[in-house]
Structures are given as structure tokens and as C-alpha cells.
Amino acid sequence: MLRLLVLDEDVVFAERLTSFIRTSEFASAVALRCCTSRTYWQENKEQYQETDVVLYTSAFKGEWMPQSAVQLVLIENNDVEQGSDEVLKFQPLRKLLQIVGVLASKQDQRGLSLYRGSTEIISVYSAIGNCGKTAIALNLALELAKKEKRVFYLSLESVSTALLQFQGTGSQQFSKWLYYVRQSAEIAAVRLEQLKSHDGFLGIDYLYPMDHLREAQEMERGEAGLLIDTLISSGAYDHIIIDLDSSFHPRIEAALERSGLIWWVITNDRICYCKTSIVLSDFTYKDQVKFVMNKFTGFQPDIYEQEQFLIAGYLPYIPEWKHIQSLEQLLSLRIFSDQVMTIYHKIQTEDKGANTWKQPC
């Protein structure tokens, strides 16, 4: 548990932060103490020796601080210097605490973190387009979040269907992060915490998808890898769900190589079978693959069974989805989301690397 000390004469801010931590996912991660009087601090500072991070305002500048603690400056204006130890005060409290956690872990050698535990990476991939990857990825993210899991949804598609869900909430987030990481990888983690958003309906964090085709095509493997590694190293998430293009672009490979599981989406037709067979024959990450058949109408996929494809689960064909106006339509059918979670639980109990196939058609 991170021992956080806030030195700020703003009593209202201290009360808001205390209340937020008590009622959020940070309750088991942060032990908070606040001091709102400089005089009280001067007289009782010895009581605060056991502290991991001190977050203080200019009113406490020059005062004695616990020597073993990471010291961060809480500022009220927007002029946060890149790569500095400054934290913007007036921003969503969840984001403020996440930035504190990132800065503390970068400055301290003791492995300070707001979180403990591992992060599961699940990529949703296919050899064909228009097979429902985004519907599956978002439903999986939504259902995991409902189970009080900390979930990050990341789209690496060239043009993402998820723009329908997140429209207008954070345009240019991806562009800005790419700009910062190309300037200095050192500040990438802090900038990511500042740029990412939270969707209250889904209960997940996300980075606004790329909305420029050239940006997607120019993204390098190392940049995509750094983005995913930064999310993992933050320790902030139980699950990262990655929505992928049907390609072998370097950014897609960066995600595939980091994935503990790859949900490979197929449909029950010969075109999908042929493309899947060809791509799979030269696929490096076979051990992580689990096949999920989408748009299933009840007819058994004989061609896949004949070629020894082991299908982990089936998702139903939804006629109403032919005319989608918003992604909420994709997230409101229990028959689909329940089956997504049935497949998820089944896969968790199976051994990886069970998929086999013969030759391409």
C-alpha cells in the first residue's frame, strides 16, 4: 500500500481527495494522510516519518520533508513542465492519483506502486475484416469491468469502429502521445496518464483511437510496444483488451507478441477459412491463439472441423446489427455479452496452444 502525504492548505481539496480514495478502487492501494496547516506541520512533522510520497503545494515549499519519501509538487496552473516532479492539482482525481503513482515508481528504487498483481493482455484479431472484432472486444471489456476488474481498451485499428462510442471525447489523444514519445520516451508514461480517458458507461479506461490513416501506417513497432509496456508497467489494470487490424503491420505484431491470449475471430464461410489457413500457416504466435466463431447461425462449421480447427466458442448472428447507429447497440444484448463471458471463462480453464490445423486450401 502506498503511503501518501498531502500538504495543502486547501481543506476542501483534502476532503474531496480523502472521500474519493475511500470510495474508489484506490481504497486498498493508498493510505492517505493530509495536513492543511503549515503551523501544525511545523509542530508535528515527526509523526509523518513513515511516508512513501509527499505531494505538497507552494505554501509548504522550504519546509522539512521526510527524507526517504518521493517529493512531488502540487501546482494549480496548467504549466506542468515536461519530465518534472510537478502534478496538476485541478484534474480528475483518478487521473491525479495515477500520475502520482507513475512519477513515484519512476523516481523511487523500492518498487513503489499504487497497484499489485499481474495484467492479462487479450488481443482480438482476425484474418478478415467486418467479422465483429470490435463488438467482441468492447463486450469483453464491458463485462470484465462489471466484475470490478480494472480494464483498459486499446484500439490499434487503422480506422476504428470504436470511434462511434468515444466520438468527441478525446480526439487527438493518440497523436499527442505519439508526438511526446517521439520527443522523449522518458516522459511517455506520465503523458499517457494525462491523455487517457475514462468511459463511465463502459467503466473502462481508453486512449481515443487513431483517427488519421497515415498516423496508423507510420506507427512503428517500438512505439506500439512502448505504449503497451507502459500500460502494463503502471500496474493499474487487471486486463488490457487490444482491438487489432486484420494485418501484419509492425504495430499489430507488437501487440500480438505481448498477448497472453489472442481471440482469433472466424466466420463460417470458405473465404474466411481460406484466409485464416493461409495467415495461420505463417503465424508466429500460435500458442496464444483461441478461435472464436462469430455470426454463428446454428449450422456446424464442417470445413473447420474437417481441418481440425478447435473452436473455443460460438457467438450468435445478430440481424439487428446490420444497421448500427451507435456502439451502444452492440453492448446492450445480453445473449451476446453473456456468451462472450462464457467463452472467456472456458478459455481460462483450458490449456493454451491446443489449436491445430492442416494445409491452406
N, C-alpha and C positions, 0 to 999 in steps of 0.2 A: 504494500500500500504506500502510495506517495504522500509524504508529509509536506503539505503546502501551507506556507505562512503568507498572508496578505497584509501589507502595511499600507493603509489608505484611510484618510480622514473622512471619506465618503461613507457614512453609515448605511445609507440606502443601498449602495452597491454591495457592501459587505453582506447585508441581509439577503439581497437577491441571490448572490453567489452561494451563500450558505443554503438557502432554500432549494436552489436548483440542484446542487450536489446531493442533497438529502433525498430528493425525489427522482433522480435520474440514474442512468447506468453507472455514473461515477461514484455512487454511494459506497460501493465496495472497493473502489480504486483510489480514492482520495480522502485523506484525513486533513480537514481544513481547520485552520485557526486564523482569526482576524484580529488585528489591533487597529483601532480607529483614533487613537490618541497618542500624539508624539510624547507627551509628558508621561503617560502610562508606560510607553515603551522604554523610555529612558530609565524609569524606576524598576521595571520588571523584566528587562530583556534577558536576564539569566534563565528565566523559565522557558525560553524558546530555543535552547541549545540544540535539542533533538529535532532538526528540521532538514528536509531534503532540498526544498526550493523556496526562496523568498521572492515574492512579487511585490514591489514597492513603488510608490509614486514619488514625485519630486519633493513632496513635503518631508520625506524621510531620507532624502539624499544627504550623505555625510554621516549618518548615524551608524552605530556599530551594527554589524550583521554577523550571524552565525558563520564561522569561517569555513565549515565543511559544506555549506549549502550553495547550490547554484543560485546566483542572483540575477533576477530579471527586472527590467524597468517597465512599469505600467504607465503608458502615456495616453493622453486624452485627445491629441490631434491625430491626423492621418499620416503624419510624416515619419513612418516607421522606416528606419534605414535598413537596406538590404544586408543580410548577414549579421545583423546586430543582435543585442540581447534585449531588444525592445518588444513589447507586446501591446497591441492596441486595446484600450480599455472598452470602448463602446462598440462592441460587435456581439453577435450571438454567443452566449456563454458556453455552449458546447464547443464552438469553434475556438474560443479563447482558451479553454482547458486543453484542447487537442494541440494547439500551438505551444502552450506551456510544456506539454509532455514531450513534443518533438525537440524543442530547444533544450530541455533538461537532459534528454538522452544524448544529445549531441555534445553537450558540454561536460557531462559527468562520466567518469570511468567506472562507476559502480553498477552500470546497467539499469539506471533509473528508468521506470516506465509506468505509465498510467494503467497498463494492462498486463495480463499474464495469459499464457495459453498459446495455442497454435492457430494458424489461419489456413482454412481449406480453400484451395483455388479450383473452381469449376469453370471450364470453358465450354461454350455451346457452339458447335462447329457443324459444317455440312459441306459436301462436295457440290451441292446445288443451291441456287437461290430460291427465294419465295417458298421456303419449306416450313416457316414458322419459328425460326431460331429466336427471334426477339420475344415472341409471345411466351415461349418456353422459359427463356432466361428471366424475364420480368416476373412471371408467375412463380418461378422458383425463388427469386429474391423476396417477393412479397410474402410467400408462405413461411420462409425461414425467419423473416422479420416478425411475423405474427407469433412465432415461438420464442420471441425475445432474444433472437440472435442478432448480433451486430453485423450488418450486411453492407457491402459496397458493390454497386453495379457499375461496371465499366464497359462501355461500348467502344470497340476498335473497328467498327464498320466504316467503310468509306462514306456511305450515306446511311445514317441510322434511322430506322423506323421509330426509335425511342424519342426522336425529336418531337413527335406528336405529344408525348407525355410531358416533356420538360420544356416545351416551347416557351420562350421568353423569360426563362428563369435564370439563365446564366450564360447567354451567348458569349462566345469568345473565350470561355474558360480554358478550353484545350489549347487554343492559340497562344494565350498568355502563358500557360505553363510551359509550352514548348519554347517560347521566347526566353523565359527565365532559365530553363535547363540548358539552353544553348549558350547563355551568358555565363552561367556558373552552376555546376551540378551541386555545389555545396549548399546553395540556398533553395534547392528544388523541393526538399521536404517541407520547409516552412511555407513556401509559396503554395504548395499543394493544399496544405491545411487551410490557407486563406481563400483559395479559389473554389474548393469543392462545395457542394450544396447538399441540402437535406430535403427529401420529399416526404412531407407529412402524411400524405395519403398512403404511400407505399411503406413508410417507416424505414427508408434506406438512405444512405449517402450515395452521391454520384458526382461525376465530373461531366459537365454538359458535353454531349457528343460532338465530335468534329463536324463542322458544317461547311467545310471547304474541301473539295475533292483533291486539290493539289496538296493540301496540308496532310491528308491521309497518305497520299502516294509518296511524299517526301519524308515521312516519318521513318527514322532509322530504327533498326533492331535494338540498338543500345538504348535509345530514348524510350521505346516501349518497355524494355526490360527494366529500366530505371524507375519508370512510373509504377510498375507492378511491385518491384522490390521495395520502393518507398512505402507503398500501402502495407506490404507485409511487415516490414521492419517497424512500422508505427505500433504494431500490436493492437490496433484499435478495432480489428474486425475478426469475427469468427469465420466469415465466408466472404470471398470475393468472387462474384459471378461475372464472367467476361463473355460478352456478346461479340462473335467474330464474323469476319467476312468469309466467303467461300473462295479463299485464295491461299497462296503460299507467300504472300508479301512478307518481308522481314519482320514487320510489327506483329503479324499473325503468328509467325514462328516463335517470336519472343514469348508470346502468351502460351502457346502450346507447350513449350519446353518447361514452363513453370507450373503447369497444371497438374494437380493430383488426379483429377478426373476430367475426361473430355466426353461430354454428351454429344455424340455424333448423330445428327438428325437425318433420318432417311424417310422416304415415302414409298408406297407400294406400287412402283411402276418400273418398267425396264430401263428408262432413261436414267433415273436416279441410281438404279442398281449398277448400270454400266459405268457411270461416272464415279460412283463410290468405289467400285472394284479397282478402277484404274488408279485413282488417287491413293487408295489404301495400300496398293502394291508397292508404293514408294514412300510410305508414310513412316516417319522416324519414331513417332510416339505411340506405337500400337498398344503398349501395355496399359496406357491410361484410358483407352477407348471403351465406351459403352454405347451400343447402338440403341437409339430411341426412335421408334416409328411414329411419325405424326400423320394426321389426316387419315387415321385408320377408320375404315368403313365396315369392318367385320369380316372381310374376306381374307383368308390366311395368305400371307406373302410367300407363296410356294417357291418363287425363284430364290429368295434369300435363304430359305430353309434347305433347299437343294444344294446350295453352295456353302452351307454350314455357317452362315452368319448367326450368331447368338444374339437375339434381340432382348434387351433388358426390360422393355416395357412398351406399351402402346398408348397413344394419345388420340382421342376421338376427333373425327372430322366435324367441324362446326360450320354449318351452312351460313349462319348469320354473319360470319366473319368475312364473307365475300365483299361486303360493303362497309368497311371500317371508317368511322368518323373520328374516333378518339381511342387512345390506348386503354381507356377505362373499360371499353367493351371487351378487350382481351383479358381483363383482370377481374371480371365480375361473374364468370361462370364457374360454379363450384364443381361441376362434373369434370372440368378440365384441370383446375388447380388441385383438386383432391387427387386426381390421377398422377399429376406431376409429383406430388409428395409421396404417393405410393411407390412410384419408380425410384425416387430419391432414397427412401428407406430400404427398398430392396437392394439397390446398388451398394449401399453402405454395408450390407451384411454379406456381400459377395466378394470373392477374390478378384483382384484386378488381373488383366491380361488373359481373360477367358475367351476372347473373341478370336475366331478363326475364319478363314476364307480360302477359296481355291484361286483359280486364274481369272483375270478380267474377261469379259465376254468378247 
